[in-house]
Amino acid sequence: MAVRGAAVAELAGCWAALTGLWVVLISAVDALEWGVGAAAALLAAFAARAARRAARPDAPVPDGRFW
């Protein structure tokens, strides 16, 4: 269960960072832009996780610590 929690945390962190970047880079922040940005960021987060797992399938799942 800890591995699944780490995977969810990895996806959530990536999603939050990408959504934040989207909001910073757009000029008009309205509900539609938030929705499009959040959806695109979620797809990108899943793609980033899949790419990381494909590149190193034996790599441990990050546990949320940066050091």
C-alpha positions, 0 to 999 in steps of 0.5 A, a space after each residue: 500500500 505504501 508503493 501506491 501512496 508514493 505513486 499517487 504522491 508522485 502524480 499529485 506533485 507533478 500535476 500540481 507543479 504543471 498546473 501551477 506553471 500553466 496558470 503562471 504562463 497564461 494571460 487570462 485566468 478563467 474557469 475554462 483555462 483552469 480546466 484545460 490546464 488541469 486536464 493537460 497537466 494530469 495527462 502530462 503527469 501520467 506520461 512523465 510517470 510512464 516514461 520514468 518507469 519505462 526508462 528504469 523499470 527497476 528504479 524504486 518509487 520515490 518516497 517524497 523526500 528530495 534528499 
